[in-house]
Amino acid sequence: MTIGAINAPVQFSGIAPGNAGLYQINVAIPTGVPPGDDVELVVKVGNTADTVTIAVQAP
């Protein structure tokens, strides 16, 4: 996973507790990600990737 083109360490990925069929990924925003309303988040599993944008607030 990358956020703002910076590798983001995944803390957990798997089925969300109590929600069959709902996949959950917990990740921390890495240091150096610029704040903004449309920061790119990329999730890659094997040869498949999906991209969305998220809002990131300055610390």
N, C-alpha and C positions, 0 to 999 in steps of 0.2 A: 504494500500500500504506500502511496505517496500523497502528500498534502503540500500543495504549492511546489511541486517538483522535488521535495525533500523526502527521503525515506522516513516512514513513520513506523515505529515498533508496534506490532500488534500484541496486545496484552491478553486477548481472548478471542477465539472465533469458534462458533458452534451454534447448535440449536439453542434458542433463547429459553431459559428456564420457564416451564409452565405454558409454553406456546409452541405446540407441535407445528412444524412446517415454517416457522419463522427463524431465519438465520440472523445471528447477532455478531457484530465485530466491535470490540472495544479497542480503541487506539488513542494515544495521547498526541496532541498537536506538538510536533517537534519544534525545538528552538530554531529561530531563523525564518519561520513562515511569516511572510508579510501579512499584516491585517488587511481586510477588505471584504466587500460584499459578495465577491465571486471568485473565491480561491478554489483552484482545481483539486479535486480529490479523485484518485484513481485506485480502483480495487482490481487486482489481477489475480486470477486463479488459473494455473496452468497456462494455456495459450489464449485464454479469454480475458478481456479487460473491459471495465465499464467506468465511465467518467461522469462525475456530477460536479456541481460547484456548491460550496458552503460559505457561510459568513464566518470570518475569524476576527475576533476583537483583540486589540492590543492589550498585553498584560498590565 
